[in-house]
Amino acid sequence: MHQASQPEVWKCTLAKKGNENMLCAINEGNNSPFSRTSAVRHGKGTGKFRHPHKWTSRVSVALLASALALSAGSLQCAFAGSQDVLRMIVAEPRFMDPNLASDTSIYVNAQLFQPLARLGDDGQLQMLQAKSIELDSDGRTWLITLNPDYKWSNGEPITAADWEYSWKRILDPKTASEVAVFLSDIEKAEAYNKGELSDASQVGIKAIDQYTLQVVTGKAAPHFRAKLGLPYLTPVPKALVEKFGDAWISTEHIVSNGPYKLVSRVNDQSIVMEANPYYGGVKPNISRVEMTVASGDLCAAQLRAYEADEIDFATCLPSQDIARIKADPDLSNELNSYSLPASEWVHFDMANPRWANKRIRHALSLAIDRKALVEASSGGGAQAAATIVPDSILRGSSEDAIRGSVKDAQKLLAEAGYPDGKGFPQITITTSSDNGRPLIAQVLQQMWSENLGIESSIDVLEENAYRAWVQSRKTDGYEMAISGWWSDYADPMNWFGDLIISDFRQNHFSNADFAALVEKANTEVNPAKRSEAFRLANKKLEDEQPMIAINHPTSLWMVKPRIDGLKHEGTLDMYHLEEATSR
């Protein structure tokens, strides 16, 4: 929904106080003769003002007076480089509703909405909205006591009824939430989500009293504890959702439970947040976040703005610029690299009879020079992957990778009836336009042509269009697609269960032996037996090769020296702006 335009804010350097530029903001009405896109921060002492058409001029007192005369707005002053604002560029959120967000929308929503807890690097739950989380001796009943210090951004209490409503709303088939899979362990949740059960009261989620939530899983589910920290599983305000429907996320209605609240949104242009005065945790040091929505490639847009000193934090870099940044004596000091529990791959539509012969899948995998592919497509920003599940995940092991040379690949393809690729129909590789994936597709195209004689075409879709395309593949056929997975929580069930068994990426892989091993691991409380079941499942997955591992991404952040304390959360490549400080 397109939101009403907000008063425009102009920023210009007027004078100095000590060593700091004074920064003034002119709040203008919509009839201003100037464009909002011209408001840009500049370095100290520049005294410059940027026009939409990129010309600059000195700002005189007369010009300022003229601008004020044209506007009915007011003049507000602050100091440039103050602690009040953090500037970013983000992708346009597909969903502002946290019960629906499963893509890059979560990076915006995670600043507004917060889960019960956060899973620390030590594997322990760090309480947030919950005061305590306890598991009964039956191994199935979770008793969650909420912290009453946390309130909605309008000051209203966040109750257990809000949490019950929200999680059942995620599961409601009418909501069509992609994150319902993360609640599937709950008793009768899957049946309700599939429409096999209409009575939501039978689902194992219940508000016991104002601040106590009871959750019962269908079976013992050791990994469910980690899911309680997922950024998808946050509450929404029941009263507002029921009153305004889909419009509850509009700026004039939305309330949130996280460290920030939404104060402005212009679709495809900008998002502005300010500190939530009723947030129960440590109040954000930086009270205002200004997000510009990228047009085109997100990483390229971020780097351009970062080098122009128009943003303070960039979450990715274009692959072609990585070497230059690393060689720059100043920019390299602002570069932060993080290894991720994540993978990118090309997968087959296993429902397509073209891929029924395992020899073909193995041949396509063995024909790839992964090191060369990763170097060409990421500029050193990723690591070649031998297997889908990274070694950093319990029982993920690169030792389980299928082995062989290009000659072995050619032999397998011939045995499948296609010597030198003769007679094999041209294939289509579908990919999103983001994350360098079109370049991955191009390198695959070249390698398969040169090594196997298999020709392919590439279909590139804009990121949100690609995600919609993936969801439509539940029933519609295709040939192959480039995709990926970033760990949501530190447990192998997130990969073997949520990704593969639940078919989150519409790969349509089905194997009875693999499914039995995952089911055994899912309910096994003995750590050694659980680990062994996952080990065998990993070997089976790689032998079947329903997807071909390409790389394990590395996250590259750039952070301005004035920003401290911005911590990287390994799962989901997440950041929490409330932890940042500014100097």
Beta strands, then each sheet from edge to edge (+ up, - down):
strand 1: 8-17
strand 2: 20-28
strand 3: 48-50
strand 4: 56-58
strand 5: 75-79
strand 6: 85-90
strand 7: 117-119
strand 8: 125-127
strand 9: 130-135
strand 10: 141-146
strand 11: 205-209
strand 12: 212-216
strand 13: 260-266
strand 14: 270-275
strand 15: 288-293
strand 16: 313-314
strand 17: 335-339
strand 18: 342-348
strand 19: 382-384
strand 20: 427-432
strand 21: 456-461
strand 22: 480-486
strand 23: 547-559
strand 24: 563-564
strand 25: 568-569
strand 26: 574-575
strand 27: 581-582
sheet 1: 1+ 2- 5+
sheet 2: 3+ 4-
sheet 3: 6+ 15+ 14- 13+
sheet 4: 7+ 8-
sheet 5: 9+ 10- 12+ 11-
sheet 6: 16+ 23- 17+
sheet 7: 16+ 23- 18+ 22- 20- 21-
sheet 8: 16+ 23- 19+
sheet 9: 24+ 27-
sheet 10: 25+ 26-
end
